[in-house]
Amino acid sequence: MKNLRVLLSLSLLLPLAACSAGEEDTAAPSAVTTTVVHSADAPAGDDAADGTVGAGGADAADTATADNVASGAAPGASGTAPAPASSTIPPLPEGACATSQLSAEITNEQGAAGSRLVDIVLTNTSGEECTLTGFPGVSAVTGNDGTQLGPAALRETGTEAATVTLAPGAQARAGLKITNVGLLDAAACQPQDADGLRIYPPENTDSLYVAVPGLQGCAGEVDILSVQPITELSP
């Protein structure tokens, strides 16, 4: 009889234990919540939206890259950035005539259809031999202060440039064509009186000035000057 009571008690306890375990298994998943936020819907500053990935790993690499960009360095680059190119004016080629060795004048004026032709003559006023090669730079100036009037002279490329050697006192020439502004469209040219010509000897950044009485130029972007390369001027 005693054994029967024990068996009955055990039979009652087993269903209760199984029921309790079933309730725990069912309740456990309710503690986990998963929310999916698409990048298009992510609020401002959200890690998924701004591309960060939390602490460590790629986040550290992204920070280093950002620091490099902020400081001007390319990602992966080391050392300092290269120094900017120097703006120092390059020296003249060896033996070339410097502006300080020369004087300029306008000679041999001739009339032509709608223009006039003149020679720009450069004289070596120094005590040393020097050379000239190529084209001089030429422009009209106005205002009694060297203000450039219109575009600089075009280069006439039909004549081959050659090197001219100037002994002390020797001369070289460059032909210059000046268009008569009275034949041009006034609205485009905007005619204006000029004081003279500014002349840069080849390879030089310093100029010479020659007064030209009666010269007119264009304040508009109209070409009225064209120049030939330097050639030797026979005595």
Contacts in CASP RR format, 6 or more apart in sequence:
PFRMAT RR
TARGET T0000
AUTHOR 0000-0000-0000
METHOD contacts of the structure
MODEL  1
MKNLRVLLSLSLLLPLAACSAGEEDTAAPSAVTTTVVHSADAPAGDDAAD
GTVGAGGADAADTATADNVASGAAPGASGTAPAPASSTIPPLPEGACATS
QLSAEITNEQGAAGSRLVDIVLTNTSGEECTLTGFPGVSAVTGNDGTQLG
PAALRETGTEAATVTLAPGAQARAGLKITNVGLLDAAACQPQDADGLRIY
PPENTDSLYVAVPGLQGCAGEVDILSVQPITELSP
37 46 0 8 1.000
37 48 0 8 1.000
39 48 0 8 1.000
39 49 0 8 1.000
42 48 0 8 1.000
42 49 0 8 1.000
43 49 0 8 1.000
47 53 0 8 1.000
47 54 0 8 1.000
51 62 0 8 1.000
52 59 0 8 1.000
52 62 0 8 1.000
53 59 0 8 1.000
53 62 0 8 1.000
64 75 0 8 1.000
65 75 0 8 1.000
68 74 0 8 1.000
68 75 0 8 1.000
68 76 0 8 1.000
68 77 0 8 1.000
69 75 0 8 1.000
72 81 0 8 1.000
73 79 0 8 1.000
73 81 0 8 1.000
89 205 0 8 1.000
92 98 0 8 1.000
92 203 0 8 1.000
92 204 0 8 1.000
93 133 0 8 1.000
93 203 0 8 1.000
95 129 0 8 1.000
95 130 0 8 1.000
95 131 0 8 1.000
96 130 0 8 1.000
96 131 0 8 1.000
96 132 0 8 1.000
96 133 0 8 1.000
96 202 0 8 1.000
96 203 0 8 1.000
97 122 0 8 1.000
97 124 0 8 1.000
97 130 0 8 1.000
97 131 0 8 1.000
97 132 0 8 1.000
97 166 0 8 1.000
97 201 0 8 1.000
98 130 0 8 1.000
98 201 0 8 1.000
98 204 0 8 1.000
98 206 0 8 1.000
99 200 0 8 1.000
99 201 0 8 1.000
99 204 0 8 1.000
99 206 0 8 1.000
99 207 0 8 1.000
99 208 0 8 1.000
100 126 0 8 1.000
100 206 0 8 1.000
101 124 0 8 1.000
101 125 0 8 1.000
101 126 0 8 1.000
101 128 0 8 1.000
101 130 0 8 1.000
102 122 0 8 1.000
102 123 0 8 1.000
102 124 0 8 1.000
102 125 0 8 1.000
102 201 0 8 1.000
102 208 0 8 1.000
103 122 0 8 1.000
103 123 0 8 1.000
103 125 0 8 1.000
103 208 0 8 1.000
104 120 0 8 1.000
104 121 0 8 1.000
104 122 0 8 1.000
104 123 0 8 1.000
104 199 0 8 1.000
104 208 0 8 1.000
104 209 0 8 1.000
104 210 0 8 1.000
105 120 0 8 1.000
105 121 0 8 1.000
105 123 0 8 1.000
105 210 0 8 1.000
106 118 0 8 1.000
106 119 0 8 1.000
106 120 0 8 1.000
106 121 0 8 1.000
106 176 0 8 1.000
106 197 0 8 1.000
106 210 0 8 1.000
106 212 0 8 1.000
107 118 0 8 1.000
107 119 0 8 1.000
107 121 0 8 1.000
108 117 0 8 1.000
108 118 0 8 1.000
108 119 0 8 1.000
109 116 0 8 1.000
109 117 0 8 1.000
109 118 0 8 1.000
110 116 0 8 1.000
110 117 0 8 1.000
110 118 0 8 1.000
111 117 0 8 1.000
112 177 0 8 1.000
114 179 0 8 1.000
114 180 0 8 1.000
114 183 0 8 1.000
115 177 0 8 1.000
115 178 0 8 1.000
115 179 0 8 1.000
115 180 0 8 1.000
116 177 0 8 1.000
116 178 0 8 1.000
116 180 0 8 1.000
117 175 0 8 1.000
117 176 0 8 1.000
117 177 0 8 1.000
117 178 0 8 1.000
118 175 0 8 1.000
118 176 0 8 1.000
118 178 0 8 1.000
119 173 0 8 1.000
119 174 0 8 1.000
119 175 0 8 1.000
119 176 0 8 1.000
119 233 0 8 1.000
120 136 0 8 1.000
120 138 0 8 1.000
120 173 0 8 1.000
120 174 0 8 1.000
120 175 0 8 1.000
120 176 0 8 1.000
120 197 0 8 1.000
120 199 0 8 1.000
120 210 0 8 1.000
120 227 0 8 1.000
121 171 0 8 1.000
121 172 0 8 1.000
121 173 0 8 1.000
121 233 0 8 1.000
122 132 0 8 1.000
122 136 0 8 1.000
122 166 0 8 1.000
122 171 0 8 1.000
122 172 0 8 1.000
122 173 0 8 1.000
122 174 0 8 1.000
122 199 0 8 1.000
122 201 0 8 1.000
122 230 0 8 1.000
123 166 0 8 1.000
123 169 0 8 1.000
123 170 0 8 1.000
123 171 0 8 1.000
124 130 0 8 1.000
124 166 0 8 1.000
124 167 0 8 1.000
124 168 0 8 1.000
124 169 0 8 1.000
124 170 0 8 1.000
124 171 0 8 1.000
125 168 0 8 1.000
125 169 0 8 1.000
126 168 0 8 1.000
127 168 0 8 1.000
128 168 0 8 1.000
129 165 0 8 1.000
129 166 0 8 1.000
129 167 0 8 1.000
129 168 0 8 1.000
130 165 0 8 1.000
130 166 0 8 1.000
131 163 0 8 1.000
131 164 0 8 1.000
131 165 0 8 1.000
131 166 0 8 1.000
132 163 0 8 1.000
132 164 0 8 1.000
132 166 0 8 1.000
132 172 0 8 1.000
132 201 0 8 1.000
132 202 0 8 1.000
132 230 0 8 1.000
133 161 0 8 1.000
133 162 0 8 1.000
133 163 0 8 1.000
133 164 0 8 1.000
133 202 0 8 1.000
133 203 0 8 1.000
133 230 0 8 1.000
134 161 0 8 1.000
134 202 0 8 1.000
134 229 0 8 1.000
134 230 0 8 1.000
135 155 0 8 1.000
135 161 0 8 1.000
135 174 0 8 1.000
135 202 0 8 1.000
135 227 0 8 1.000
135 228 0 8 1.000
135 229 0 8 1.000
135 230 0 8 1.000
136 174 0 8 1.000
136 199 0 8 1.000
136 200 0 8 1.000
136 201 0 8 1.000
136 202 0 8 1.000
136 227 0 8 1.000
136 230 0 8 1.000
137 152 0 8 1.000
137 153 0 8 1.000
137 199 0 8 1.000
137 200 0 8 1.000
137 227 0 8 1.000
138 152 0 8 1.000
138 153 0 8 1.000
138 176 0 8 1.000
138 197 0 8 1.000
138 198 0 8 1.000
138 199 0 8 1.000
138 200 0 8 1.000
138 225 0 8 1.000
138 227 0 8 1.000
139 148 0 8 1.000
139 149 0 8 1.000
139 150 0 8 1.000
139 151 0 8 1.000
139 152 0 8 1.000
139 153 0 8 1.000
139 197 0 8 1.000
139 198 0 8 1.000
139 225 0 8 1.000
140 148 0 8 1.000
140 149 0 8 1.000
140 150 0 8 1.000
140 194 0 8 1.000
140 196 0 8 1.000
140 197 0 8 1.000
140 198 0 8 1.000
140 215 0 8 1.000
140 217 0 8 1.000
140 224 0 8 1.000
140 225 0 8 1.000
141 147 0 8 1.000
141 148 0 8 1.000
141 149 0 8 1.000
141 194 0 8 1.000
141 195 0 8 1.000
141 196 0 8 1.000
141 197 0 8 1.000
141 198 0 8 1.000
141 209 0 8 1.000
142 149 0 8 1.000
142 192 0 8 1.000
142 193 0 8 1.000
142 194 0 8 1.000
142 195 0 8 1.000
142 217 0 8 1.000
143 195 0 8 1.000
144 195 0 8 1.000
146 195 0 8 1.000
146 198 0 8 1.000
146 209 0 8 1.000
148 198 0 8 1.000
149 192 0 8 1.000
149 194 0 8 1.000
149 217 0 8 1.000
149 218 0 8 1.000
149 219 0 8 1.000
150 217 0 8 1.000
150 218 0 8 1.000
150 219 0 8 1.000
150 220 0 8 1.000
150 221 0 8 1.000
150 222 0 8 1.000
150 224 0 8 1.000
151 221 0 8 1.000
151 222 0 8 1.000
151 223 0 8 1.000
151 225 0 8 1.000
152 225 0 8 1.000
153 176 0 8 1.000
153 225 0 8 1.000
153 226 0 8 1.000
153 227 0 8 1.000
154 223 0 8 1.000
154 225 0 8 1.000
154 226 0 8 1.000
154 227 0 8 1.000
155 226 0 8 1.000
155 227 0 8 1.000
155 229 0 8 1.000
156 177 0 8 1.000
156 226 0 8 1.000
156 227 0 8 1.000
156 228 0 8 1.000
156 229 0 8 1.000
159 228 0 8 1.000
159 229 0 8 1.000
159 231 0 8 1.000
160 229 0 8 1.000
161 229 0 8 1.000
161 230 0 8 1.000
162 229 0 8 1.000
162 230 0 8 1.000
162 231 0 8 1.000
164 172 0 8 1.000
164 230 0 8 1.000
164 231 0 8 1.000
164 232 0 8 1.000
166 172 0 8 1.000
171 233 0 8 1.000
171 235 0 8 1.000
172 230 0 8 1.000
172 231 0 8 1.000
172 232 0 8 1.000
172 233 0 8 1.000
173 230 0 8 1.000
173 231 0 8 1.000
173 232 0 8 1.000
173 233 0 8 1.000
174 227 0 8 1.000
174 228 0 8 1.000
174 229 0 8 1.000
174 230 0 8 1.000
174 231 0 8 1.000
175 227 0 8 1.000
175 228 0 8 1.000
176 197 0 8 1.000
176 225 0 8 1.000
176 226 0 8 1.000
176 227 0 8 1.000
176 228 0 8 1.000
177 225 0 8 1.000
177 226 0 8 1.000
177 227 0 8 1.000
178 215 0 8 1.000
178 224 0 8 1.000
178 225 0 8 1.000
179 223 0 8 1.000
179 224 0 8 1.000
179 225 0 8 1.000
181 189 0 8 1.000
181 191 0 8 1.000
181 216 0 8 1.000
181 217 0 8 1.000
181 218 0 8 1.000
181 224 0 8 1.000
182 189 0 8 1.000
182 191 0 8 1.000
182 216 0 8 1.000
184 191 0 8 1.000
184 218 0 8 1.000
184 222 0 8 1.000
184 224 0 8 1.000
185 222 0 8 1.000
188 218 0 8 1.000
188 220 0 8 1.000
188 221 0 8 1.000
188 222 0 8 1.000
189 217 0 8 1.000
189 218 0 8 1.000
189 219 0 8 1.000
189 220 0 8 1.000
189 222 0 8 1.000
189 224 0 8 1.000
190 218 0 8 1.000
190 219 0 8 1.000
190 220 0 8 1.000
191 216 0 8 1.000
191 217 0 8 1.000
191 218 0 8 1.000
191 219 0 8 1.000
192 216 0 8 1.000
192 217 0 8 1.000
192 218 0 8 1.000
192 219 0 8 1.000
193 214 0 8 1.000
193 215 0 8 1.000
193 216 0 8 1.000
193 217 0 8 1.000
194 212 0 8 1.000
194 214 0 8 1.000
194 215 0 8 1.000
194 216 0 8 1.000
194 217 0 8 1.000
195 211 0 8 1.000
195 212 0 8 1.000
195 215 0 8 1.000
196 209 0 8 1.000
196 210 0 8 1.000
196 211 0 8 1.000
196 212 0 8 1.000
196 215 0 8 1.000
197 209 0 8 1.000
197 210 0 8 1.000
197 212 0 8 1.000
197 215 0 8 1.000
198 207 0 8 1.000
198 208 0 8 1.000
198 209 0 8 1.000
199 207 0 8 1.000
199 208 0 8 1.000
199 209 0 8 1.000
199 210 0 8 1.000
200 206 0 8 1.000
200 207 0 8 1.000
200 208 0 8 1.000
201 208 0 8 1.000
202 230 0 8 1.000
217 224 0 8 1.000
218 224 0 8 1.000
END
